[in-house]
Amino acid sequence: MPEINHIKKLRNVKSLSINEISKRTGFCWETVKKYADGDQLPQEKARKKRGMMYEEKWGEIVSDWLMEDYALKKKLRRNNKNIFEQLQKLGFPGSYRTVCNYIAEWKDKMLDEADEMKEESERLTHPPAEAQVDFGVTEVVHEGKVKDIHCLVMSFPYSNGGLVVPLPAENQECFLEGLKMLFEQAGYVPRKLRLDNLSAAVVKARGRGQETIFTEAFERFASHYGFEAQACNPRKGNEKGHVENKVGYVRYNFFTPSPVIQDLTHLHELLLEHCRNDHQRIHYKKDHIIADLMNEEKKYGLALPENEYPVFKETMVTANKYGEVIIDKKAIHIPNSYHYNKLYLITYWDHYKVVSSHGEMLSKGPRPYMNKAREIPWNSILKNWVRKPRSIVYSRYFPYLPSRIAYYLNIDSMKLRKERVQWLISLIIKYDMREIDSRFYELLPEEDTERESFHDSIEHPYDVNWNMYDSLQPLKNSASKEEGQHV
């Protein structure tokens, strides 16, 4: 480029002839003429694939074969070797590797990860008062155990707001009850509700010219509240991409690390507070607070109905010879149930009722999945703490310890801390953490007398110097002498 600029300068600024410029620069006359008087404009490079698969008929033939085979079952399709052998019969002069490379390139261009034909996704626009709903599974800690919580998330693409309710399962009763709670939190009913093809609402997904078939209970629920249900096409997550992202947002911002809760009501209050705080953010595009956009969106929604919709499911059941009825795949004993041929099981989202054919209430209680939980793997956690005692108080599992045990481990002495963790390891094999906490003083090991100093008893509350307390107890001899003096 510097040589070209020099030639143009000699020609245009100093007005030299082509012959003179050629003599001074040493370039031939044609080169000087080209750059001195011609315009050097950039041109787009025409990228064209070269090779017999692209320049001759072979690539088109293979593409047609692959499209034909795609309509067949996978076991009936031709593999790379079959295609190469058929090409050779047609006089193909290339190698097997050339065919394999072309087929791999075609599949990468035409098929996705699931071997489905790629389709261009259209960016969707969302007017006010439209919502999307989906479930997401998260974890909480309740009474020292881990519980799976099925969070029903409702997102509003127009305002980028979101609401969450915790539920114990994803059945129809929980789904409809969760929608009721979300409508009450929002203060209105969305005009359109987009959802996945979950079994709680959909009997048969859309396909082959047939529209989605919803369950009868969900259709009655939608009719009562007045919203239009829109089910996504099968395997088209982009059609409800906003709530898909909102589920991940809730999981990583509201449930990391797993919160310690008292019950579902407590978790419901925590999530509602999280959502209200999150609505104070600025919208990523509209430069307005999300809460203000949600209030504006509320004007376009439907009013809540005056009468609350009761959500329950009634089925006819029979008791076995032990007087047990199967509820949520678990046999539960129902008193006096064996005397009735027919029983009616009424299930709500959190409890059940068993009623006789005469209307007599035989049993009532929480649904079995309400108490479903799993133990925290304290054995492996404590073994890791033994190796790294300094990291105990910073561990994500430390807040899950009972307060008495957590206070017992939160000491400055690393040696003593390590010994106490080893003591817990010896007990966790036989007892769970809650039982160790309840029988703490009974199971507590006796400390060495040399360690039980007054200073240690202040620094470590559980290292009590009992000799000091014994000195406060009155002796029997002194008590008898006092009685003699009074006599």
C-alpha positions in Angstrom: 0.0 0.0 0.0 2.8 2.6 0.6 4.1 2.0 -3.0 0.6 2.6 -4.4 0.3 5.8 -2.4 3.7 6.9 -3.6 2.8 6.3 -7.3 -0.5 8.2 -6.9 1.4 11.1 -5.2 3.9 11.4 -8.1 1.1 11.3 -10.6 -1.5 13.6 -9.0 0.6 16.0 -6.9 3.9 16.3 -8.9 2.1 15.7 -12.3 4.8 13.3 -13.6 4.2 11.2 -16.7 3.8 7.4 -16.5 7.2 6.9 -18.1 8.9 9.2 -15.6 7.2 7.4 -12.6 8.2 4.0 -14.1 11.9 5.2 -14.2 11.9 6.5 -10.7 10.1 3.6 -9.0 11.5 0.8 -11.1 8.0 -0.7 -11.7 6.9 -1.6 -15.2 4.8 0.8 -17.2 1.6 -1.3 -17.0 1.8 -1.5 -13.2 2.4 2.2 -12.8 -0.5 3.0 -15.2 -2.8 0.7 -13.3 -2.2 2.3 -9.9 -1.6 5.9 -11.1 -4.8 6.4 -13.1 -7.0 3.6 -11.9 -9.3 3.4 -8.8 -8.5 0.7 -6.3 -11.9 -0.1 -5.0 -12.5 -3.0 -2.5 -14.5 -5.9 -3.9 -16.3 -8.7 -2.1 -14.7 -12.1 -2.4 -16.9 -14.7 -4.0 -16.5 -17.7 -1.8 -17.3 -20.8 -3.8 -16.7 -24.3 -2.7 -14.5 -26.3 -4.9 -14.3 -30.0 -5.6 -16.2 -32.6 -7.5 -19.0 -32.8 -4.9 -19.8 -29.1 -5.5 -18.8 -28.4 -9.1 -20.2 -31.6 -10.5 -23.4 -33.6 -10.1 -22.3 -35.8 -7.3 -23.1 -33.5 -4.4 -26.7 -32.9 -5.7 -27.2 -36.7 -6.0 -26.1 -37.4 -2.4 -28.2 -34.5 -1.1 -31.3 -36.0 -2.8 -30.6 -39.4 -1.4 -30.2 -38.0 2.1 -33.5 -36.2 1.9 -35.2 -39.3 0.7 -33.7 -41.4 3.5 -34.7 -38.8 6.1 -38.4 -39.7 5.5 -37.7 -43.3 6.4 -37.1 -45.0 9.7 -33.5 -44.8 10.8 -32.8 -48.5 10.4 -33.9 -48.3 6.7 -31.6 -45.4 5.9 -28.4 -45.8 3.8 -25.1 -45.4 5.7 -22.0 -43.7 4.3 -20.7 -46.9 2.9 -23.9 -47.7 1.0 -24.0 -44.3 -0.5 -20.4 -44.6 -1.6 -20.9 -48.0 -3.2 -24.0 -46.7 -5.2 -22.0 -43.7 -6.4 -19.3 -45.9 -7.6 -21.8 -47.8 -9.8 -22.7 -44.4 -11.3 -19.0 -43.8 -12.1 -18.0 -41.7 -9.2 -14.2 -41.1 -9.3 -13.7 -39.7 -5.8 -12.7 -41.4 -2.6 -14.8 -42.7 0.4 -13.4 -39.9 2.6 -14.7 -37.3 0.2 -18.2 -38.7 0.5 -18.1 -38.9 4.3 -16.9 -35.3 4.5 -19.8 -34.1 2.3 -22.4 -36.1 4.3 -21.1 -34.8 7.6 -21.2 -31.2 6.3 -24.8 -31.8 5.0 -26.0 -33.1 8.4 -24.4 -30.3 10.3 -26.2 -27.8 8.0 -29.6 -29.5 7.8 -30.1 -31.4 11.1 -30.0 -30.3 14.7 -28.7 -32.3 17.8 -31.8 -34.5 17.8 -31.5 -35.4 14.1 -34.5 -33.2 13.3 -34.6 -30.8 10.4 -33.5 -27.3 11.4 -36.1 -24.6 11.3 -35.7 -20.9 11.7 -37.2 -19.6 14.9 -39.3 -16.5 14.7 -38.9 -13.8 17.4 -42.3 -13.5 19.1 -43.9 -10.3 20.3 -46.0 -10.2 23.4 -48.8 -7.8 24.1 -49.8 -6.9 27.7 -51.8 -9.4 29.9 -50.2 -12.5 28.4 -48.4 -15.0 30.6 -46.4 -18.1 30.4 -46.3 -20.9 33.0 -44.0 -23.8 33.7 -42.7 -26.0 36.6 -39.2 -26.1 38.0 -37.8 -28.4 40.6 -35.6 -26.9 43.4 -34.4 -27.9 46.8 -35.0 -26.6 50.4 -33.9 -27.8 53.8 -36.8 -28.6 56.2 -36.2 -30.0 59.7 -32.7 -31.1 58.8 -33.7 -32.9 55.6 -33.7 -32.0 51.9 -37.0 -31.6 50.2 -37.8 -31.3 46.5 -40.0 -28.3 45.8 -41.9 -28.0 42.6 -42.1 -24.3 41.9 -44.8 -23.1 39.5 -43.4 -20.0 37.8 -45.6 -17.5 35.9 -43.8 -15.0 33.8 -45.1 -11.9 32.0 -43.1 -11.2 28.9 -44.4 -7.7 28.4 -43.2 -6.4 31.7 -40.5 -9.1 32.3 -42.1 -9.8 35.7 -42.4 -13.1 37.4 -44.3 -14.8 40.2 -43.5 -18.1 42.0 -45.5 -20.5 44.2 -44.0 -23.6 45.9 -45.9 -26.8 45.5 -45.2 -30.4 46.7 -45.9 -32.1 43.3 -46.9 -31.5 39.7 -50.3 -33.3 39.6 -53.5 -31.6 38.5 -54.6 -30.5 41.9 -51.3 -28.8 42.6 -51.2 -27.2 39.2 -54.7 -25.7 39.4 -54.2 -24.6 43.0 -50.9 -23.0 42.0 -52.6 -21.1 39.2 -55.1 -19.8 41.7 -52.4 -18.5 44.0 -50.5 -16.9 41.1 -53.7 -15.1 39.9 -54.3 -13.8 43.4 -50.7 -12.6 43.6 -50.9 -10.8 40.3 -54.3 -9.3 41.2 -55.8 -10.2 37.8 -56.2 -13.1 35.3 -54.1 -13.0 32.1 -56.1 -13.1 28.9 -53.8 -15.7 27.4 -51.8 -18.4 29.2 -49.1 -20.3 27.3 -48.1 -23.6 28.8 -46.2 -26.8 28.1 -47.9 -30.1 27.3 -47.9 -31.2 30.9 -50.2 -34.1 31.8 -52.0 -32.0 34.4 -53.6 -29.9 31.6 -53.1 -31.7 28.3 -54.5 -35.1 27.2 -53.0 -35.1 23.7 -50.5 -32.6 22.2 -51.1 -30.8 18.9 -50.0 -32.7 15.8 -51.0 -34.0 12.3 -53.6 -31.4 11.8 -55.2 -31.9 15.2 -55.4 -29.2 17.9 -54.4 -29.7 21.5 -56.8 -31.7 23.6 -57.0 -30.4 27.2 -58.2 -32.2 30.2 -61.8 -31.7 31.2 -60.8 -30.3 34.7 -58.4 -27.8 33.1 -61.0 -26.6 30.6 -63.6 -26.1 33.4 -60.9 -24.1 35.3 -60.0 -22.0 32.3 -63.7 -21.3 31.6 -64.3 -20.2 35.2 -61.4 -17.7 35.1 -62.0 -16.7 31.4 -58.4 -17.0 30.1 -57.4 -18.6 26.8 -55.1 -21.6 27.1 -52.4 -21.9 24.5 -50.3 -25.1 24.5 -46.9 -25.1 22.8 -46.1 -27.3 19.9 -44.2 -30.5 20.9 -40.5 -29.9 21.4 -40.8 -26.2 20.8 -39.4 -24.7 23.9 -38.7 -21.4 22.2 -42.5 -20.7 22.1 -42.4 -20.2 25.9 -38.8 -19.2 26.2 -39.5 -16.4 28.6 -40.7 -18.6 31.4 -38.0 -21.2 30.6 -35.4 -18.5 31.4 -37.4 -17.3 34.4 -37.4 -20.7 35.9 -33.6 -20.7 35.7 -33.5 -17.2 37.1 -35.6 -18.2 40.1 -33.5 -21.4 40.7 -30.1 -19.5 40.7 -31.2 -16.4 42.5 -33.8 -17.6 45.0 -32.7 -21.1 45.8 -28.9 -21.0 45.8 -27.9 -22.0 48.3 -30.9 -24.1 49.4 -32.9 -22.0 51.9 -33.9 -23.4 55.4 -37.7 -23.2 55.8 -40.3 -24.0 58.5 -43.0 -25.1 56.1 -44.5 -24.4 52.7 -46.3 -21.3 54.0 -43.0 -19.9 55.2 -41.4 -20.6 51.8 -44.4 -19.0 50.1 -43.8 -15.8 52.0 -40.0 -15.9 51.3 -40.6 -16.3 47.5 -43.2 -13.5 47.5 -40.8 -11.2 49.2 -38.0 -12.2 46.7 -40.4 -11.5 43.7 -41.4 -8.1 45.0 -37.8 -7.0 45.5 -36.9 -8.3 42.1 -39.7 -6.2 40.5 -37.8 -3.1 41.5 -35.2 -3.7 38.8 -35.1 -1.7 35.6 -36.5 -3.4 32.5 -33.6 -4.4 30.2 -35.1 -2.7 27.2 -37.9 -0.3 28.2 -36.0 1.6 30.9 -38.8 1.4 33.4 -39.2 -0.3 36.7 -40.7 -3.8 36.3 -43.2 -3.1 39.1 -44.6 -0.1 37.2 -44.9 -2.1 34.0 -46.8 -4.8 35.8 -49.2 -2.3 37.2 -49.7 -0.9 33.7 -50.2 -4.5 32.4 -52.8 -5.1 35.0 -55.2 -2.7 33.2 -55.4 -5.1 30.2 -56.1 -8.2 32.3 -59.3 -9.9 33.4 -60.8 -9.3 36.8 -60.7 -12.1 39.3 -64.0 -14.0 39.6 -66.2 -13.4 42.7 -66.4 -17.1 43.6 -63.3 -19.1 44.3 -62.8 -22.2 42.3 -62.6 -25.3 44.4 -59.8 -27.6 43.3 -60.2 -31.3 44.2 -60.4 -34.7 42.6 -62.9 -37.4 43.6 -62.3 -41.0 42.8 -64.0 -44.2 43.9 -61.7 -46.7 45.8 -62.0 -49.9 47.7 -60.1 -51.0 50.8 -58.1 -54.3 50.9 -58.5 -56.9 53.6 -56.2 -55.0 55.9 -58.4 -51.9 55.7 -55.8 -50.0 53.5 -56.5 -47.7 50.6 -53.9 -46.8 48.0 -53.2 -43.0 48.1 -50.4 -41.6 45.9 -49.0 -45.1 45.4 -48.9 -45.7 49.2 -51.1 -48.0 51.3 -52.7 -46.0 54.1 -54.9 -47.6 56.8 -58.4 -46.2 56.9 -60.3 -47.1 60.1 -63.6 -49.1 59.5 -63.0 -49.0 55.7 -63.2 -52.8 55.3 -66.9 -52.7 56.1 -67.8 -50.6 53.0 -67.8 -51.9 49.5 -67.3 -48.4 48.0 -65.3 -45.5 49.3 -64.8 -42.0 47.9 -61.3 -40.6 47.9 -61.3 -36.8 47.7 -57.8 -35.4 47.1 -56.8 -31.8 47.4 -53.3 -30.4 46.6 -52.0 -30.9 50.2 -54.5 -33.3 52.0 -57.0 -36.0 51.3 -60.4 -37.2 52.7 -61.9 -40.7 52.6 -65.7 -40.7 52.8 -68.1 -43.6 52.9 -71.0 -44.0 50.5 -73.3 -42.7 53.3 -71.2 -39.5 53.6 -69.4 -40.5 56.8 -65.9 -39.1 57.2 -63.6 -42.1 57.7 -60.2 -40.5 57.5 -58.4 -37.2 56.8 -54.7 -36.4 56.6 -51.9 -34.9 54.6 -51.0 -36.5 51.3 -48.1 -38.8 51.5 -45.8 -36.7 49.3 -46.1 -33.8 51.9 -43.7 -35.7 54.2 -41.4 -36.9 51.4 -37.8 -35.9 52.1 -34.3 -37.3 52.0 -31.4 -37.1 54.4 -28.5 -34.6 54.0 -25.3 -36.7 53.3 -23.8 -35.7 56.6 -21.3 -38.6 56.7 -19.5 -37.5 53.5 -19.8 -33.8 54.5 -18.3 -34.4 57.9 -15.4 -36.4 56.4 -14.6 -33.4 54.2 -14.7 -31.1 57.2 -12.2 -33.2 59.1 -9.7 -32.6 56.3 -10.4 -28.9 56.2 -11.6 -27.7 59.6 -11.1 -24.1 58.8 -13.7 -24.2 56.0 -16.5 -25.5 58.3 -18.1 -22.2 59.1 -18.0 -21.1 55.5 -19.5 -24.3 54.1 -22.9 -24.1 52.4 -24.0 -26.9 54.7 -23.1 -25.2 58.0 -26.4 -23.2 58.2 -28.3 -26.5 57.9 -26.8 -27.8 61.2 -29.0 -27.5 64.4 -28.1 -24.3 66.2 -26.6 -26.2 69.2 -24.3 -28.3 67.1 -23.3 -25.4 64.9 -22.4 -23.4 68.1 -20.5 -26.4 69.4 -18.3 -26.5 66.2 -17.8 -22.8 65.8 -14.6 -22.4 67.9 -11.2 -21.0 67.3 -9.1 -24.0 68.1 -8.7 -26.0 64.9 -7.5 -29.1 66.9 -10.6 -29.0 69.1 -12.8 -28.4 66.1 -11.4 -31.4 64.3 -11.9 -33.6 67.4 -15.6 -32.5 67.7 -16.2 -33.3 64.0 -14.7 -36.7 64.5 -17.1 -37.2 67.4 -20.0 -36.3 65.2 -18.8 -38.8 62.6 -18.8 -41.6 65.2 -22.4 -40.7 66.1 -23.9 -40.0 62.6 -23.6 -43.7 61.7 -26.1 -44.6 64.5 -28.1 -41.4 64.9 -29.4 -38.7 62.6 -28.5 -35.1 63.1 -31.8 -34.2 64.8 -31.5 -37.0 67.3 -27.9 -36.0 68.1 -29.2 -32.5 68.8 -32.0 -33.6 71.0 -29.7 -35.9 73.0 -26.7 -33.6 72.8 -25.8 -33.5 76.5 -26.3 -37.2 76.9 -24.0 -38.0 74.0 -21.5 -35.3 74.7 -18.0 -36.7 75.4 -16.2 -35.9 78.7 -13.4 -33.5 78.1 -10.0 -34.0 79.8 -9.6 -32.4 83.2 -6.6 -30.5 82.1 -8.6 -28.7 79.4 -11.5 -27.8 81.7 -10.1 -24.6 83.0 -12.0 -21.5 83.8 -10.7 -19.7 80.7 -11.8 -22.6 78.4 -15.2 -22.6 80.0 -15.7 -19.0 79.0 -14.2 -19.4 75.6 -16.0 -22.7 74.8 -19.5 -22.8 76.5 -19.6 -26.6 76.5 -16.3 -27.1 78.3 -17.8 -26.5 81.8 -15.6 -26.7 84.9 -17.9 -28.6 87.1 -15.6 -28.3 90.2 -16.6 -24.6 90.4 -20.3 -25.6 90.6 -19.5 -28.3 93.2 -17.9 -25.8 95.4 -21.2 -23.9 95.7 -23.0 -26.9 97.1 -23.4 -27.0 100.9 -21.6 -29.8 102.7 -23.5 -32.3 104.9 -21.3 -31.7 107.9 -21.8 -28.0 107.9 -25.6 -28.5 107.6 -25.6 -30.9 110.7 -23.6 -28.4 112.8 -26.1 -25.6 112.0 -29.0 -27.9 113.1 -27.1 -28.6 116.4 -26.6 -24.9 117.1 -30.3 -24.2 116.7 -31.1 -27.0 119.1 
